[in-house]
Amino acid sequence: MSAPTTLEGKEIVLAVTGSIAAVETIRLAHALRRRGAGVQAVMSNAACGILHPEALTYATGRPAITAITGMVEHVASCGEGGKADLLLIAPATANTLCKIASGIDDTPVTTFATTAIGRGMPVVVAPAMHESMFRHPGVAGCLKTLMKWGIVVVGPRIEEGKAKIAGIEEIILHCERELVGNALPGRHVLITSGPCQERVDDVRILTTRSRGMMGRSLAMQAFRLGARVTVVHQDQFPVVENVYASDANSMHREVMRICSTDPVDLFISAAAVSDFSPEPYSGKIPSGSGVTLTLRPLPKIIDQVVDGFHIPTLAFKLGDDAVTKGRTMVRDSIGLVVANDPLVMGKTDTRVTLLGRDGFTREISGPKDAIAADILNYAIEAFHFSQKD
């Protein structure tokens, strides 16, 4: 599947410091370019001792900057009127982070940082170091200083005694959010995603072909647009709050809890929630024997969210007659319904029909990442979302 071109036309300076995680920047540069960004690498002397500048020259398609010359490269990129849209420092060592927080400017990377911060342009840092260094109160204090200045810190993964650089997808999502996240800032988006698994016996379950791909795409896009995102499901997505729920009852319980305790601005009901739950069989149903299952109807989560909390809701309807039934769902709170073709469930590409107020109908198809972006754009318009105070 091709990467979404979410950074089309954007210029990103990728500043690399002397952590062993510098070897990851080849893949990071490629990933940024696949999303449409132009990438200019800048390296400290310590970074050049770990990764040869020619490697980043190849990955970016531009000569890597390893020294500030009379061409004042930092000003051309990050100064007033500079061509760069964002400075990404990845990996960022403890040494470099503390220098930046103290206004010390003695490497190409810190020179670019001083210039970018002074200009007020978006800056994202991805720390990487040993865990003991990350816990140092001076380093922690410097990170707090950077965050007070509006710099985005993509926290590391604590593994094997190390504060390892965050994953490439997570870093890129934060860059995308800084560059395009102006549609849902300050909004809380709650999403249900993926299949539910209803217990038949101690071994078997009833479920669907859903893989949660659309829920994931919607969650990532809502994050890009500036929202705080909570996803109720049985998976683990980056950059969002993940709330575990394996079956319809646990999903219902968690959604009700969140709506009761944490104000929600938009509810997206993208999960393939079970309509029925079988009477559970104690033990394992013997192989080769016939069995009759008694199915109990389950409460509709979406109805309780709409009727009980009056939260703006984006609904999904699946089935051969999804468009007809979806039209009947449109009302005050349910301002947009996505009618799904069951034949595309679990696939990378999809085709849907959007249904809204006043007879609004729109058929769209393509990769789920692109469709999720279209769906959220229509939802923002349907619910008249504007920047939150």
C-alpha positions in Angstrom: 0.0 0.0 0.0 1.4 3.4 -1.0 1.9 6.0 1.8 -0.5 8.9 2.0 0.8 12.2 0.6 0.0 14.1 3.7 3.2 16.2 3.5 2.9 17.1 -0.2 4.8 20.4 -0.8 6.2 20.6 2.7 9.9 21.2 3.4 11.4 19.4 6.4 14.9 19.8 7.8 16.0 16.5 9.3 18.7 17.2 11.9 20.7 14.3 13.1 22.8 14.1 16.3 25.3 11.6 17.6 23.2 8.7 18.8 23.4 5.2 17.5 19.8 5.7 16.5 21.1 7.9 13.7 21.2 4.8 11.6 17.4 4.9 11.6 17.3 8.2 9.8 17.8 6.6 6.4 14.4 4.9 6.7 12.9 8.1 8.3 14.1 10.2 5.4 12.6 7.8 2.9 9.3 7.7 4.8 9.0 11.5 4.8 9.7 11.7 1.1 7.1 9.0 0.4 4.5 11.3 2.0 5.5 14.1 -0.3 8.0 16.1 1.8 11.2 17.6 0.6 13.9 16.6 3.1 17.2 18.4 3.9 19.6 16.6 6.2 21.8 18.4 8.7 24.3 16.5 10.8 26.5 17.2 13.8 30.1 16.1 13.8 29.2 13.3 16.3 26.4 12.1 13.9 29.0 11.9 11.0 31.0 9.5 13.2 28.1 7.1 13.3 26.5 7.6 9.8 28.3 8.7 6.7 26.8 11.9 5.3 26.6 10.3 1.8 24.0 7.9 3.2 21.7 10.8 4.0 22.6 12.5 0.8 21.3 9.4 -1.0 18.2 9.1 1.2 17.2 12.7 0.8 18.4 13.4 -2.8 20.2 16.5 -1.5 23.8 17.1 -0.1 23.8 16.6 3.6 24.8 19.8 5.5 27.7 19.0 7.9 29.0 22.6 8.5 27.6 26.1 8.5 29.4 28.0 5.7 29.2 31.5 4.2 26.0 30.4 2.5 24.3 30.7 6.0 22.4 27.4 5.4 20.5 27.8 8.7 19.1 31.1 7.7 18.1 30.0 4.2 16.1 27.1 5.7 14.9 28.2 9.1 15.4 32.0 9.3 12.7 34.6 8.6 11.3 33.8 5.2 13.3 30.5 5.1 12.1 27.7 2.9 11.7 25.0 5.6 8.3 24.4 7.1 9.5 22.2 10.1 12.7 21.3 11.9 12.8 17.6 13.0 15.7 16.7 15.3 15.8 12.9 15.3 17.6 11.4 17.1 18.1 14.1 19.7 20.8 13.3 22.3 20.8 14.6 25.8 23.8 16.8 25.0 22.0 18.5 22.1 18.6 18.9 23.9 20.3 20.6 26.8 22.3 22.8 24.6 19.2 23.9 22.7 17.3 24.6 26.0 20.3 26.7 27.2 20.7 28.7 24.0 24.0 27.1 23.3 24.9 27.1 19.6 28.0 25.1 18.6 27.0 22.5 16.0 25.2 22.7 12.7 22.1 21.1 14.5 22.0 23.5 17.4 22.6 26.4 14.9 19.5 25.3 12.9 17.6 24.9 16.2 18.4 28.4 17.5 17.3 29.9 14.2 14.1 27.8 13.9 13.1 28.6 17.5 13.8 32.3 17.1 11.6 32.3 13.9 8.8 30.5 15.8 8.5 27.7 13.2 7.4 24.2 14.2 10.1 22.1 15.8 9.8 18.3 16.7 12.4 16.5 18.7 12.7 12.7 19.2 15.1 11.9 22.1 17.3 8.8 22.1 19.8 8.0 24.9 20.4 5.6 27.7 17.5 5.4 30.2 19.7 6.7 33.1 20.5 9.8 31.0 16.8 10.3 30.1 16.0 10.3 33.9 18.6 12.9 34.8 16.8 15.8 36.3 18.7 18.3 34.2 17.7 16.5 31.0 14.1 16.3 32.2 14.2 20.0 33.0 15.5 20.8 29.6 12.8 18.8 27.9 10.2 20.7 30.0 11.7 24.0 28.9 11.5 22.9 25.2 7.9 21.9 25.7 7.1 25.3 27.3 8.5 26.9 24.2 6.0 24.9 22.1 8.4 22.3 20.8 6.9 18.9 20.3 8.7 16.1 22.1 8.1 12.6 20.7 8.8 10.5 23.8 11.1 7.5 23.5 10.4 3.8 24.0 11.9 2.6 27.3 13.4 -0.8 26.5 16.5 -2.8 27.6 17.7 0.1 29.8 17.6 2.5 26.9 15.3 5.4 25.9 15.1 4.3 22.3 13.9 6.6 19.6 10.2 6.5 18.9 8.9 4.6 15.9 9.1 6.2 12.4 5.3 6.2 12.1 4.9 8.0 15.4 7.5 10.6 14.6 5.9 11.3 11.2 2.4 11.6 12.7 3.7 14.3 15.0 5.2 16.1 12.1 2.0 15.9 10.1 0.0 17.1 13.1 2.3 20.2 13.4 1.9 21.0 9.7 -1.8 20.2 9.1 -3.4 19.9 12.5 -5.6 23.0 12.3 -9.1 21.5 11.9 -9.7 19.7 15.2 -7.3 21.3 17.8 -8.6 20.9 21.3 -11.3 18.5 20.3 -11.8 15.1 21.9 -12.6 12.4 19.4 -13.8 9.0 20.6 -13.7 6.1 18.2 -14.8 2.4 18.4 -12.8 0.2 16.1 -12.3 -3.3 14.9 -14.2 -6.5 15.5 -15.9 -7.8 18.7 -15.4 -11.4 19.8 -18.3 -13.0 21.5 -17.6 -16.2 23.5 -19.3 -19.4 22.3 -17.4 -21.8 24.6 -14.0 -21.9 26.3 -12.3 -22.2 22.9 -14.5 -20.7 20.2 -15.8 -17.2 19.5 -18.2 -15.4 17.1 -16.7 -12.5 15.2 -16.5 -10.7 11.8 -13.9 -10.2 9.1 -13.2 -6.7 10.3 -9.5 -5.9 10.9 -10.0 -2.4 12.3 -8.2 -0.8 9.4 -10.8 2.0 8.9 -10.9 2.7 12.6 -7.1 3.0 12.6 -7.1 5.3 9.6 -9.7 7.5 11.1 -7.8 7.7 14.4 -4.5 8.6 12.7 -6.2 11.3 10.6 -8.0 12.8 13.6 -4.7 13.0 15.4 -3.1 14.6 12.3 -5.9 17.2 12.4 -5.0 18.2 16.0 -7.6 16.2 18.0 -7.0 14.2 21.2 -8.1 10.7 20.2 -9.4 7.8 22.3 -9.9 4.5 20.7 -11.9 1.7 22.3 -10.8 -1.6 20.7 -8.6 -4.7 21.3 -5.6 -3.4 19.3 -2.8 -0.9 20.0 -2.5 2.2 17.9 0.3 4.8 18.2 -0.2 8.4 19.4 -3.8 7.8 20.8 -5.2 6.7 24.1 -6.0 3.0 23.7 -8.8 1.5 25.8 -9.1 -2.2 25.7 -12.5 -3.9 24.9 -12.8 -7.4 23.4 -16.6 -7.9 23.1 -19.7 -5.8 22.8 -20.4 -5.6 26.5 -17.0 -4.4 27.4 -17.0 -1.9 24.5 -20.4 -0.6 25.7 -19.1 -0.3 29.3 -16.0 1.6 28.3 -17.8 4.0 25.9 -20.4 4.8 28.5 -17.6 5.4 31.1 -15.7 7.8 28.8 -18.8 9.7 27.7 -19.7 10.1 31.4 -16.4 11.3 32.7 -14.5 12.9 29.8 -16.4 15.3 27.5 -16.4 14.0 23.9 -16.7 16.4 20.9 -17.1 13.7 18.2 -18.0 10.0 18.5 -17.1 7.8 15.5 -18.8 4.4 15.6 -16.5 2.5 13.3 -16.3 -0.9 15.1 -18.1 -4.0 13.8 -20.0 -4.3 17.1 -21.8 -7.6 17.7 -25.6 -7.4 17.4 -26.0 -10.7 19.3 -24.1 -12.7 21.9 -24.5 -16.4 22.3 -25.4 -18.1 25.5 -21.9 -19.2 26.6 -21.3 -23.0 26.8 -19.3 -24.2 29.8 -16.2 -26.0 28.7 -15.6 -27.0 25.0 -18.4 -28.1 22.7 -17.4 -31.6 21.7 -16.0 -31.9 18.1 -18.3 -33.6 15.6 -21.5 -33.0 17.5 -24.3 -30.7 16.3 -25.0 -27.7 18.4 -27.7 -25.0 18.6 -26.7 -21.5 19.7 -29.2 -19.2 21.5 -28.4 -15.6 20.5 -29.2 -12.7 22.8 -29.7 -9.2 21.4 -27.2 -6.6 22.6 -27.8 -2.9 23.3 -26.9 -0.5 20.5 -24.0 1.6 21.7 -24.6 4.3 19.2 -28.2 4.8 20.3 -27.2 5.3 23.9 -24.4 7.7 23.0 -26.8 9.8 20.9 -29.8 9.7 23.1 -28.0 9.8 26.4 -25.2 12.3 25.7 -26.3 14.1 22.5 -22.7 13.9 21.2 -22.2 14.7 17.5 -21.8 11.2 15.9 -20.4 9.7 12.7 -22.1 6.4 12.2 -21.2 3.4 10.0 -23.8 1.1 8.5 -22.9 -2.2 6.9 -25.1 -4.4 4.7 -26.6 -5.0 1.3 -29.2 -2.3 2.0 -26.8 0.0 4.0 -27.6 3.1 1.9 -31.4 2.8 2.5 -31.1 2.1 6.2 -28.3 4.6 6.6 -30.6 7.4 5.3 -33.0 6.7 8.2 -30.2 7.1 10.7 -29.4 10.7 9.9 -30.8 13.0 12.5 -29.7 15.8 14.8 -26.7 14.1 16.5 -26.0 11.6 13.7 -25.0 14.2 11.1 -23.1 11.8 8.8 -23.5 8.1 8.1 -20.9 6.0 6.2 -22.7 3.2 4.3 -20.3 0.2 3.8 -20.2 -2.5 1.3 -19.7 -5.8 3.2 -17.5 -7.2 0.4 -14.7 -4.8 1.2 -14.6 -5.6 4.9 -11.0 -6.4 6.0 -9.5 -5.1 2.7 -7.0 -2.3 2.2 -9.1 -0.4 -0.3 -12.8 0.4 0.3 -15.8 2.1 -1.3 -18.4 3.9 0.8 -21.4 6.1 0.4 -21.6 9.2 2.7 -25.1 10.2 3.8 -25.8 13.5 5.5 -28.5 16.0 6.2 -30.7 17.6 3.5 -30.2 14.6 1.2 -26.4 14.8 1.0 -25.0 11.8 -0.8 -21.4 11.2 -1.9 -19.8 8.0 -3.2 -16.1 7.7 -2.7 -13.6 4.8 -3.1 -9.9 4.2 -2.7 -7.3 3.4 0.0 -8.7 3.6 3.5 -6.2 6.3 4.6 -7.5 8.6 1.9 -11.1 7.7 2.5 -10.7 8.4 6.2 -9.4 11.9 5.4 -12.4 12.5 3.2 -14.8 11.3 5.8 -13.4 13.5 8.5 -13.4 16.5 6.2 -17.1 15.9 5.5 -17.7 15.4 9.3 -16.0 18.7 10.2 -18.3 20.5 7.7 -21.4 18.6 8.8 -20.9 19.4 12.4 -19.6 22.9 11.8 -16.5 22.4 13.8 -14.2 25.4 14.2 -11.1 26.0 16.3 -11.9 25.4 19.9 -11.1 28.1 22.5 
